[in-house]
Amino acid sequence: METNNNCTLVSIIIPVYNAAKFLPLCLKSVISQTYSNIEIILINDGSTDKSGEICDEYAQKETRVKVIHKENEGVTKARIDGLKASSGEYVSFVDADDYLSKDAIELLAKAIVEYKVQMVVGQYSDVYGDVVKPDSRIAVGYYANDRLQELKKTNLLLDINARRSAFPLHLCEKL
């Protein structure tokens, strides 16, 4: 995978449920990525607010946006439906109340190439109004499949206190 703007397609899947308040910021951040070879798949999971209309508006303005309207079946099923509709070699899951720094996908894609890995994990920040709190967990290093299986056995990935663990668990920080 090269990381210029004419390389491997990255699918960004965004499940949407009653997110009209957050969706425009999310979509603006995804559309304006410095890594432009992306497809944006919006799964409107039975929203009863204006989310579906916002999805359609962005799809009319931006050719990289695809919208799937469906009955509400929950975020997991929405992500699966988005994955089935995706064409990218790599996938990023972004929630409708998340937003990305303008170079997020580019940095993650570069890391995949540089380290010759199948998945990379970035860093996220919690935002509370004007207060930005970067995640303090650091997962520096390589985690081969056997090492991840070992971590699973320790319940690190399932532990209720995993938020304080060294391995980030949010989907939005991965490619």
C-alpha positions as CSV (number, residue, x, y, z in Angstrom):
1,M,0.0,0.0,0.0
2,E,1.4,3.4,-1.0
3,T,0.3,6.4,1.0
4,N,-0.1,9.1,-1.7
5,N,-3.6,10.2,-2.6
6,N,-3.8,7.8,-5.6
7,C,-3.3,4.5,-3.7
8,T,-5.2,1.9,-1.8
9,L,-8.8,2.7,-1.0
10,V,-9.7,3.0,2.7
11,S,-13.3,2.5,3.7
12,I,-14.5,4.6,6.6
13,I,-17.7,3.2,8.1
14,I,-19.9,5.4,10.2
15,P,-23.0,3.9,11.9
16,V,-25.5,6.7,12.4
17,Y,-28.4,6.6,14.9
18,N,-30.1,9.9,16.0
19,A,-26.8,11.8,15.7
20,A,-28.0,15.0,14.0
21,K,-26.3,17.1,16.6
22,F,-22.8,15.6,16.0
23,L,-22.9,14.3,12.4
24,P,-22.0,17.4,10.5
25,L,-18.7,17.8,12.4
26,C,-17.9,14.2,12.0
27,L,-18.6,14.2,8.3
28,K,-16.6,17.4,7.7
29,S,-13.6,15.9,9.4
30,V,-13.8,12.7,7.4
31,I,-14.4,14.4,4.0
32,S,-11.5,16.7,4.6
33,Q,-8.9,14.0,5.2
34,T,-5.5,14.6,3.6
35,Y,-5.6,11.0,2.5
36,S,-8.2,11.4,-0.2
37,N,-8.7,7.9,-1.6
38,I,-11.4,7.0,0.8
39,E,-15.0,5.9,0.6
40,I,-17.3,7.0,3.4
41,I,-20.2,4.6,4.2
42,L,-22.9,6.0,6.3
43,I,-25.3,3.4,7.8
44,N,-28.4,5.2,8.9
45,D,-29.7,2.7,11.5
46,G,-33.3,3.8,11.7
47,S,-32.7,7.3,13.0
48,T,-35.8,9.2,14.0
49,D,-34.2,12.7,14.0
50,K,-32.7,14.5,11.0
51,S,-29.7,12.2,10.7
52,G,-31.0,10.5,7.6
53,E,-31.5,13.8,5.8
54,I,-28.0,14.9,6.8
55,C,-26.5,11.7,5.4
56,D,-28.4,12.2,2.1
57,E,-27.3,15.9,1.9
58,Y,-23.6,14.9,2.2
59,A,-24.0,12.1,-0.3
60,Q,-25.4,14.6,-2.8
61,K,-22.5,16.9,-2.3
62,E,-19.7,14.4,-2.0
63,T,-19.2,11.4,-4.4
64,R,-17.2,9.4,-1.9
65,V,-20.2,9.2,0.4
66,K,-22.5,6.2,0.2
67,V,-25.6,6.0,2.4
68,I,-27.5,2.9,3.5
69,H,-30.8,3.5,5.2
70,K,-32.1,0.6,7.3
71,E,-34.3,-0.3,10.2
72,N,-32.7,0.0,13.6
73,E,-30.8,-3.2,14.5
74,G,-28.0,-1.7,16.6
75,V,-24.5,-0.4,16.1
76,T,-22.9,-3.9,15.7
77,K,-25.2,-4.9,12.8
78,A,-24.8,-1.4,11.3
79,R,-21.0,-1.9,11.3
80,I,-21.4,-5.3,9.7
81,D,-23.6,-3.9,7.0
82,G,-21.1,-1.2,6.3
83,L,-18.3,-3.7,6.1
84,K,-20.3,-5.8,3.6
85,A,-20.8,-2.6,1.5
86,S,-17.2,-1.6,1.7
87,S,-14.6,-1.8,-1.2
88,G,-11.5,-0.7,0.7
89,E,-8.4,-2.8,1.4
90,Y,-8.4,-1.2,4.8
91,V,-11.2,-0.1,7.1
92,S,-11.7,2.5,9.8
93,F,-14.8,2.6,12.0
94,V,-15.8,6.0,13.1
95,D,-18.8,6.8,15.3
96,A,-21.1,9.6,14.3
97,D,-20.1,11.6,17.4
98,D,-16.4,11.2,16.7
99,Y,-14.2,13.5,14.5
100,L,-10.8,12.9,13.0
101,S,-7.8,15.2,12.8
102,K,-7.3,16.1,9.1
103,D,-4.3,13.7,8.7
104,A,-5.5,10.8,10.8
105,I,-6.1,8.3,8.0
106,E,-2.9,9.4,6.2
107,L,-0.8,8.8,9.4
108,L,-2.4,5.5,10.0
109,A,-1.9,4.4,6.4
110,K,1.8,5.5,6.4
111,A,2.3,3.4,9.6
112,I,0.9,0.3,7.8
113,V,3.3,0.7,5.0
114,E,6.3,1.6,7.2
115,Y,5.9,-1.2,9.6
116,K,4.4,-3.7,7.2
117,V,1.5,-4.6,9.5
118,Q,-2.1,-5.5,9.0
119,M,-3.5,-3.1,11.6
120,V,-2.3,0.1,13.3
121,V,-3.6,1.9,16.4
122,G,-3.5,5.6,16.7
123,Q,-4.3,7.8,19.7
124,Y,-7.7,9.4,20.5
125,S,-8.6,12.3,22.7
126,D,-11.8,12.9,24.7
127,V,-13.2,16.3,24.1
128,Y,-15.4,18.1,26.6
129,G,-16.3,21.5,25.2
130,D,-13.0,23.3,24.9
131,V,-11.1,20.8,27.0
132,V,-9.2,18.1,25.1
133,K,-7.8,15.2,27.1
134,P,-5.5,12.9,25.0
135,D,-5.7,9.3,25.9
136,S,-2.9,8.5,28.4
137,R,-2.6,4.8,27.4
138,I,0.3,4.0,25.2
139,A,0.5,0.8,23.2
140,V,3.9,1.2,21.6
141,G,5.3,-1.9,19.9
142,Y,4.2,-4.8,17.7
143,Y,1.5,-7.2,18.7
144,A,1.7,-10.3,16.6
145,N,-1.4,-12.5,16.5
146,D,0.0,-14.9,19.1
147,R,0.7,-12.0,21.5
148,L,-2.9,-10.7,21.1
149,Q,-4.2,-14.2,21.8
150,E,-2.1,-14.2,25.0
151,L,-3.5,-10.8,26.0
152,K,-7.0,-12.1,25.5
153,K,-6.3,-14.9,28.0
154,T,-5.4,-12.3,30.6
155,N,-8.8,-10.6,30.1
156,L,-7.1,-7.4,29.2
157,L,-9.4,-7.0,26.3
158,L,-12.5,-7.8,28.3
159,D,-11.6,-6.3,31.7
160,I,-14.1,-3.6,32.9
161,N,-11.0,-1.6,34.1
162,A,-9.3,-2.0,30.7
163,R,-9.8,1.7,30.1
164,R,-6.7,2.1,32.2
165,S,-4.8,-0.7,30.4
166,A,-2.0,-0.2,28.0
167,F,-3.9,-1.5,25.0
168,P,-6.4,1.0,23.4
169,L,-9.9,-0.5,22.8
170,H,-11.7,2.1,20.8
171,L,-12.5,1.3,17.1
172,C,-12.1,4.9,15.9
173,E,-8.3,4.8,16.5
174,K,-7.6,1.8,14.3
175,L,-7.0,1.2,10.6
